[in-house]
Amino acid sequence: MSDWGPVFVSVVLFILLTPGLLIQIPGKSKMVEFGNFQTSGVSILVHSIIYFALVCIFLLAIGIHMYTGS
């Protein structure tokens, strides 16, 4: 059996936390901007830290597992 939990969680969080796609923290003119399709170095750093924290919580603390196959 293959454990697809880590792959699924990582891909979904990567899509949701891509800076500028849905949300950008910090934004160019405001603290939080939505859907501006722009990014900065600080925004990439903040989103990377949030991504790392959420991946650790979901995979290590909660332990999400998804098994496929027989």
Secondary structure, 3 states (H helix, E strand, C coil): CEECHHHHHHHHHHHHCCCCCCEECCCCCCCCEECCCCCCHHHHHHHHHHHHHHHHHHHHHHCCCCEECC
